Amino acid sequence: MIGLFNDNFPPVLDGVALTVQNYAYWLHKRGIEVSVITPYAPHAGEVLKKTPYPVYRYTSIPIPFRAPYRFGLPYFSPIFLQEWRDLRFELVHAHCPFTTADLALRAAKKQQIPLVATFHSKYRQDFEHNVPNKDIVDMMVKRVIRFYEKADEVWIPQAAVEPTLREYGYKGAVTVVENGNDFSTPEEEIMIMRREMREELGLLPEETMLLFVGQHIWEKNIGFILDALALIKDKPFHLFMVGTGYAVHDIRVKIKQLGLSGKVTLLGNIHDRERLKRIDAAADLFLFPSLYDNAPLVVREAAAMHTPALMLSDSTAAEVINPDVNGFLTPNDLQAYADRISYLMEHHDILQAAGKIASNTIARSWEDVMNEVILRYRDIQQSYKIKHGIWS
């Protein structure tokens, strides 16, 4: 059995949770026994009814000011611990370096099996948001790196992530294993979805639909998006924002202060993947100037629906962008970002061409990714047995 470990899982939604969900779905579909280990979240039972593989949840409490994220307390979960003792894995894969990762490490040591760990996020920025003391932040980052140093193989979702891991102090080997997407759709269906959703959203024919999908936190550079749009607010556009996070209230205040109330709509969290797919299809341009993200799934999902992204040229996430071919880049400058939006609004032919190329160059399917993952898992297991003299 493959064990997938992460500190959040649907109904808590973010890119890493969706990655783990897709790993579990495709492993199960390929006939490989798999289970997910993660903290409890409200409404988790509703998700469990829809999963054909087991999800083992343990006690958790809300993380202050970071809803809907939760802090896991596995050793306060007697029922979970009883189930945990009976689980037998062939390989464990941690998608975070925190509480649930400690469980993965314990399982790997006790059962003499390999541990794979994927480095998904820029954890230092998360720490700095919540902890004002630099020395404590440095200690927390060192703890993260100590975990990755104990893994048998460390994966990153794209090559541009490696410098961040090195900056944190990790000196070991890394393997690039890309993320996929589950939004691939025939072009004729995308056009139907686009027309229907634009009508539902009340967009006028002349309006350019801009889109942001992600956590509503300042680390995502949402303030930059709004400030840029304020420079061109006389243009015919409407920005729709999907997601939630600690900054929602302040984002609403900023929208009003900038005079963008009639130009920006917050849609909240959208759990229905089919609806989110249709919203991606309706958009003309995906705005994602984040310096925080490593390999955001949302950019790949938008690309699958023929919606290209506008990103910052010095961001890690922008590695997948071939400028003016499958997406667009600008310097980290408000006026430059605003000017590029304005230009693209007037050249929808360029947006459409980039969107088509993005769907072929950025939007790799999860099924394809998992073919690679399964082969890598088998190689890692074999290498582990040889290294440790384990013969079965």
N, C-alpha and C positions, 0 to 999 in steps of 0.2 A: 504494500500500500504506500502511496505517496502522501505525505502530510504537507499541507500548505498552511503557513502560519502568518498571520498579520493582525495588527492591533485594531483594524476595523474592516468591516465587511457589510454589504447591503443588509439592512436598509440605510446604513451610513454610506453616503456616496462620495467618492473621489476617484481619481485615476488609478490609484494603487488598489483600492477595493474592487474596482471593475476589472483590473488586471487579474487579481486572484480569482474572481468569479469566473472569468473566461478560462483561466488555467484549469479550474475544477471542472467546468462544463465540458471542455474539449478532451481532457484526460478521461473523464467518465464516458464520453461518447466513443472514445477509441478503445473502450473495454478495459481501461486501467483503473484499478481500485484507488480511490482518492478520498481524502477527508480534509475538512477545513477546521482549523483551531483559531478562535477569535473571541474577544470579549462579548458579553451580552450587550444588546442594544434594544431600546423600545421597539415594539412591533417586529422583533426578530422572528417570532413564530410565524408571521405571515410569509416571510421569505422562505423559511424552512419547508413550508408546505409545497413550494414550487421547486425545490432543489432535489434532484434524484440521487444525490450523494450526501453523506452525513456531515453536519456542521456542529462541532462541539463548542459550546459557549460557556464562559465562566463569568463569575461575578464582576461587575464593574461599577464605577461611579462617574458622573459627568466631570469633564475637565472644565474648570471655571473659565468663562469668557472664550471658550473654544467649541461651543455647541456646533455640531452634534457629536463631537469626539468624546471618547470615554477612556478612563484609566482602568486597566484590568487588575483584578485581585484574585488570581487563580487559586491561591492557597486559602482563600475564604470560601471555596466552592467544593464542599465535600462530595456532592454527586458527580461533579466534573472530574475530581481527582480519582474517584473510583473508576469512572469510564477511562480515564487517562492511563491508568495502570494496565489496562487490558489491551490498549492499542499497540499494534506491532507494525512498524514502518520498514520500508526498504530504503527510503530516502526522505529527508525532510528539507523543505524549501521555505526559508524565512524571507518575507517581503518587507520587514521592518527590523530595526535593531533594539527594540525595547522589550516590554514585558513578555509578549508572546514569543519573541525571538529567544528569550531565556529558556522557555519551554522547549523550543526546537533544539537548542544546544544541549539541554539535559537529555532529551530523547536520543540525540545522535550519540552522545557519550555512553549512555546506558545500554543502548541496543547495538552499538558498534556499527553505525551506518553513516553515510556521508551527509554533510550539511551544505546546502547551497544557500547563498544569501545574495539578494538583489539590493543594490543601492539605488533607491528611487528618488530621494528628495534632498533638498539643501537644508539639512537639519539645523545648521548653525543659525539660519535666519529665524526659524521657529523658536529656537532657544532665546535668541536675542529679543524677540518680541515679548516674551514672558518673563525673562530673567534680566534685571538691570545690571548685574554684576558680571564683568568680563571674565574674571578668574573662574567663576562658577560655570559660565558658558564654556570656557576652554576645557574644564574638567568633564563637562557633559559630552563635548565633542570627542575627547579622548576615550571616554567610555564607549561611545558608538564605534570608534575605530577598533578598540579592543575586541568587540564582538566580531567585526568583519575579519579580523586577523585569525580568529578561531574557526572560520568556515573553511571547508575543503575547496570550494570554488566560489569566487565573487563575480556576480554578473552586474553589468550596467546596461541600461536600455539604449544607449547610443554612445559613440566614441567621445563626443564632446563633454560627457559627464566625467570622464577620467580626471581632468585637471582639478575638479572640485574634490574628488576623493583623495587625490594626492595632496591638495592644500590642507585637508583635514589631518594628514599624517599617515595615510595608508601607503605601504610600500610594496605590497604583494602584487601578484598577477591579477588581471581582470579579463573577463570575457564579455564581449558585446552580444547581447541577446535582445533583439528589438521587441517592442510592444506591437500588438496588432490592433484591429478594429473589427467591429461586428456590424458595420453599417453599409457594407457594399451592396449596391442596388443598381439594376439596369438603368441606363440613361433615360429611357422613355418613362419609366416609373418616377424617376426623380423630377422630371418636368411636370408630371401630374401632381405630385406632392407639393412642389413649389407653388404652383398656381392655386391649389386648394388652401394651403397654409397662409399664403399672403392675403388671400381673401378673408380667411378667418381672423387674422391679426389686424385687419382693417387698413392695410397699406394701400396707398394710392399708386397708380401705375408709374408715376414719375418719381416716387420715393425709393431711395436706395436703402435696403435693409442691412444694417450693421448688426453684428452679433458678438456677444461675449458669453462663454460658458466656463464656469469654474467657481471655486470658493470665493465668496465675497469678503476678501481680506485685503488689507492694503499692500501686503507683500506681492500680490498679483499685479501691482501697478495700475489698479483701477482708477486711482486719482489722475494718473497720466492720461488715460483714455478720456476721462471727462474734461480735463483741462484742454486737451487737444480739440475735442468737439466744440468746446465753448468758443474757440477761435474761428469756427466755420458754422456757427449755429444758424446762419441765414440760409444754408444750403438745404436741399430737400432730402433729408435722411431721417431714419428712425433707428435708434439703438435698442435692441432687446437684450436683457441680461438674465441668464439662467444660473441659479445656484443660491447658496445661502452662506452665512458666516458671521463672525463677530462684528463686521463693519457695516452691516446692512443699514442700520439706522443712520450712521454718519454718511453713508453713500447717498441716502435719500436727502439728507440735509444739503450735501454738496451739490446735488443735482438742482435743487431749488435755488441755491445761492448763485449758481452759474446761469440761471435762466434756461435750463434745459428740461423743465418739467414736461413740456409737450413733445419732447424729442427723445426721451429715454423711458423705457418701461421695464420694471423689474418683474420677472415672471416667477421668481422663487425656485425652489427645487422641483425638478421634473423627474419622477421615478419611472414614468412610462417611457421606455426606450424607443418605442415606435413614434411617440409624439416628438421626442427630442430629435429623432432622425428627420422628421418632417420639418421641424424648425431649422435644422441645419440646411436642408434642401432649399428652404425659402430664402435664406440669407444670400446676399451678394458678396459680402466681405466679412471675414472673421477677424476681429481685433484681439491681438494677444501680445502686448508689449512686455510681458513678464520677464524679469531677470531672475525670478525665484525658481521657475520650473526647470526640470531636466529634460524630460521627453514626454510632453503632455499628450495624453490620449485625445483630448478634445480637438487638437489641431488635426490629428489623423482622421477623426470621425467627421469633421467638417470637410476635409479633403475628399473623403469617400463619397460625399454628397455634392461634389463639384463646387465647394465653396473654398476659395483660397484664403490664406491668412496673411495679415500684415503684422510683422514682428520687428524686433530691434536687432540690428546687425551684430551687436556684441553680446547677445544672449545665448546661453547654452542650448535652449530649445530650438534656436533658429538653424541648427545644423542641417535639418532636413530641407531647408529652403534653397532652391536655386533661383537667385534673384531675377524677378521679372519673367520667370519661366513657369515655375509651379507655385509661386507665392511672391511676397514682396517684403523688402527690408528697408528700414530707414535708420539713420543714426539715432542715438538716444537724445532726441531733441524735439520738444513739443511742436515747434513750428514746422519742422520737417515732416513729422508724423501727420499733422493736420493737413499740410499741403499735399501729401501723398493720398490721403483719403479723398480730398477734394478733387484731385486729378483723376483718380480711379472712378469716382462717381460720374465723371463726365465721359468715361471711356469703358462702358460696360462690355465692349467686345474684348478688351484686354482681360477683364475679370473672368469672363466666360472661358477664354482660351486657357488662362492659368488654372482655372478650376478643373478643366478636363485633364490637363497634364498632372495636376496634383492627385487626382483620383487614381492615376496609373503609377505614380512615383512615390507617393507618401503613404497611401492607404493599403498597407499589407494586411491580409486577412489573418484573423486569429487561427484559423485552421492551418494555414501555411506556417505561421510561427510555431504552433504546437508540434508540427511534424519535426521541426528542428529541435525543440525542447525535449521531446521524447528521446531522440537519438542522443542528445547530450546527457540526459539523465542516465541512460544505459552505459555510456562511456564512463561517466563519473563513478557509477556503481562498480564497474569492472576495475577501474583504476584503483579505487579504494580497497577492493578485495586483494588485489595484487600487492599494494603498498603495505597492507596490514597482515598479509599472510592468511587471509580468510578464504577458505575453499568450501564450496557447497555443492 
